[in-house]
């Protein structure tokens, strides 16, 4: 997974460079900029549907067709919106920008220009600025409302570029069928070094948001495959399975007293993976009662891993 980590870091750096929050929930311009009044509080703007320049836009979510550095006002000569934190941290000037991995909300329009607010990634929604209308494009959707991705939504490298049509087709199938992939990051598509074999490439894409990120692996020929994820195990069934695992690990299984309420932590993801953590007491080979922690990992209803350590 070395390549995935590298790509994630690169994507994170790029996002941080251009979209670092200024801590106030607003887009920022350089200090002393007389056009700073054009940078509006995004929540107020959206709520009031007001525009300091031009007229209200459609309010719909649009895709970005090409990279562009956001302007503080309509016009190519308008000042670019400086990313103050990134500039100070890196020692050179950086500006807020949008690219093909970004989607935006159409706030205002002034002739050939549109004011937009970042819609995704969700942690960049404080960023607002002006772009030419030509930078934006409508998002095609399926009958069920799922985003239809096109080649320009992806970052292509030497591993993926020869499989463009196949990858686009499979990713759209994943987005349509996988319950946890209604939000996915096309910028994470990459070759899996651990799962690929000569003449048998395997790729992955990252779905979800925040702490609920997960990867879906696929081959270019998987357009006919079903990507609907199996349901995760229920909390009750996970407790039973984890308790049995605790008994299997104990020297004296009959002495196991498994915590089913107080120390139980359970989570499940949309890809069918789930985890349960709890504690139990049991007697060891010296007939001393000790307390242990246990963590059970499930893939759907199958227990795939159980780790037991003595509680400190």
C-alpha positions, 0 to 999 in steps of 0.5 A, a space after each residue: 500500500 506504499 503507493 496509496 500512502 504517497 498519493 494520499 499525502 500528495 493529495 493532502 498537501 495539495 489540498 492543504 496548500 490551496 484550501 487551508 482554513 483561516 479559522 474564521 469560516 471565510 475565504 481570505 484575501 491578502 492583508 490590506 486588500 481593498 476588495 476584501 468586501 467581496 469575500 463574503 461569509 458563505 453561510 450568510 450568503 447562502 441563507 440570504 441568497 444575496 450577492 454583493 456583485 452580480 445576481 444570485 446564481 442557481 445554487 446547484 452543485 457543479 463540477 470543475 472542468 479545469 484548474 483555476 485560482 479563485 479571484 476576489 471579484 469577477 475578472 481575470 485581472 482581479 486579485 487572486 485569493 491568497 492562502 495566508 496560512 499555506 504561504 506563511 508555512 511554506 515560505 512562498 505565496 500560494 493561492 486558493 484554487 479549484 480543480 477537477 477533484 472539486 465540486 462547487 456550489 453556484 452562488 452568484 453570476 456576473 456576466 461570464 463569471 460565477 462566484 462559487 463555494 467549495 462543496 466537496 471535499 466537505 472540509 473546504 466549504 469555507 472557500 469562496 471565490 470567482 471563476 470564469 463560467 468556462 471553468 464549470 460544467 454541469 454534473 450528469 446524474 443517473 435516474 437515481 441521482 447518482 453523480 456520473 463521473 467522466 474522464 476529466 474528474 480523474 487524475 491519470 498517471 502511467 498506471 491508470 491512463 491506459 485503462 481510462 474507459 474501463 476505470 471510469 465505467 467501473 467507478 460509476 458502477 461502484 458509485 451507483 451500487 455501493 451504499 458507502 460510495 455515494 461520496 468517493 474521491 476520484 483523485 485516489 484511484 491508483 494501482 494496488 501494488 500488493 494485489 496486482 500481478 503481472 498482466 492482472 492489474 488491480 486498482 482501488 478507490 477511496 469512498 466515504 468521508 472523515 473517519 469512515 474512509 475505506 477502499 474498494 478494489 477492482 479490476 478494469 474488467 469488472 464493469 459486469 461485477 456487482 459492487 453492492 456491499 454485504 451488510 455488516 454484522 449486528 452489534 448483538 451478533 458481534 458481542 456473541 462472536 467476540 465473547 466466544 473468541 474470548 473464551 477460546 483464548 482463555 486458559 479456563 473458558 468457564 471463568 470468562 466474564 465478558 462485559 456486554 454493556 459497560 466496556 463495549 464499543 462497536 462500529 460498522 462501515 458501509 463496506 460490511 467491515 465492523 469492529 467490537 471492543 470490550 473487556 472480560 475477566 478470566 482465571 489464568 493458569 495460576 488460578 488468578 483472575 485477570 482483566 483483559 481487553 479484546 478487539 474483534 474485527 468482522 467482515 460481514 458476519 465473519 470474524 477475521 481477527 481477534 486480539 486479546 491483551 491484558 488490561 493495564 
